Amino acid sequence: MLLAWGLLIIAVLTEISWGCSLKALSYFSFNRFFIAIPIIFSLINMALLAHIMRYLPAGLTYAVWTALGTVGIIIAGIFLFNEKINLYQVFFICLCVIGVVGLKLCPQP
């Protein structure tokens, strides 16, 4: 079970890397060779999720992966691409994190 959560964290990191690589492709003028980078991250990501869902419920896995991936991409966008967010967005990002922590703390049926 602990291994599945560790793999889920790796899947979240590959999701963040995927999102950042897509942004980098649109932000910089790379040649066509660099389109392989988000494709590779996506394949790794999906393989990890498929494996994780053998051990954790699909809804929980997807909720954690989506929320933490979104938060990570927003934070990476702020630091890597100079994107701006306002106080309302910070509030709702915090709600996402609280929701993920709440899901983890809930007892499994």
C-alpha positions in Angstrom: 0.0 0.0 0.0 2.8 2.4 0.9 4.5 1.6 -2.4 1.3 2.5 -4.3 1.3 5.9 -2.6 5.0 6.4 -3.4 4.2 5.6 -7.1 1.3 8.0 -7.0 3.7 10.8 -5.9 6.0 9.8 -8.8 2.9 9.9 -11.2 2.0 13.4 -9.9 5.6 14.5 -10.6 5.5 13.1 -14.1 2.1 14.9 -14.6 3.7 18.2 -13.5 6.7 17.5 -15.8 4.2 16.8 -18.6 2.3 20.0 -18.1 5.5 22.1 -17.9 7.0 20.5 -21.0 3.8 21.3 -22.9 4.0 24.9 -21.7 7.7 25.0 -22.7 6.9 23.8 -26.2 4.4 26.6 -26.7 6.6 29.2 -24.9 9.9 28.5 -26.7 10.5 27.7 -30.4 11.8 24.2 -30.2 12.1 21.9 -33.2 9.9 18.9 -33.7 12.3 16.6 -31.8 11.2 18.1 -28.5 7.5 17.1 -29.0 8.7 13.6 -27.9 9.3 14.9 -24.3 5.6 15.4 -23.3 4.6 12.2 -25.1 7.2 10.3 -23.1 6.0 11.9 -19.8 2.4 11.0 -20.7 3.2 7.4 -21.4 5.1 7.0 -18.1 2.3 8.8 -16.3 -0.5 6.5 -17.7 1.5 3.4 -17.0 2.1 4.4 -13.4 -1.6 5.3 -13.0 -2.7 1.9 -14.4 -0.4 0.1 -12.0 -1.4 2.2 -9.0 -5.1 1.6 -9.6 -4.5 -2.1 -8.9 -3.9 -1.2 -5.3 -5.8 2.0 -4.6 -9.4 2.9 -5.5 -9.7 4.5 -8.9 -11.6 7.6 -7.7 -9.1 8.3 -4.9 -6.1 7.8 -7.2 -7.6 10.1 -9.9 -8.6 12.8 -7.4 -5.2 12.9 -5.7 -3.3 12.8 -9.1 -5.5 15.5 -10.6 -5.5 17.9 -7.6 -1.8 17.6 -6.8 -0.9 17.7 -10.5 -2.9 20.9 -10.9 -1.4 22.5 -7.8 2.1 21.5 -9.0 1.7 22.9 -12.5 0.3 26.2 -11.1 3.3 26.5 -8.8 5.8 25.6 -11.6 4.1 28.1 -13.8 4.7 30.8 -11.3 8.4 30.0 -10.9 9.3 28.9 -14.4 7.1 30.9 -16.6 6.4 34.1 -14.6 2.6 33.4 -14.5 0.6 35.4 -12.0 -2.1 34.3 -9.7 -4.4 36.3 -7.4 -5.5 35.8 -3.8 -8.7 34.0 -4.7 -6.7 31.5 -6.8 -4.4 30.9 -3.8 -7.4 30.2 -1.6 -8.8 27.6 -4.0 -5.4 26.0 -4.5 -5.3 25.6 -0.7 -8.8 24.0 -0.8 -7.5 21.4 -3.3 -4.6 20.5 -1.0 -7.0 20.3 2.0 -9.3 18.0 0.0 -6.4 15.7 -0.9 -5.2 15.5 2.7 -8.8 14.8 3.8 -9.1 12.0 1.3 -5.9 10.4 2.6 -7.0 10.7 6.2 -10.5 9.2 5.6 -10.7 5.6 6.7 -10.9 3.1 3.8 -14.2 1.1 3.7 
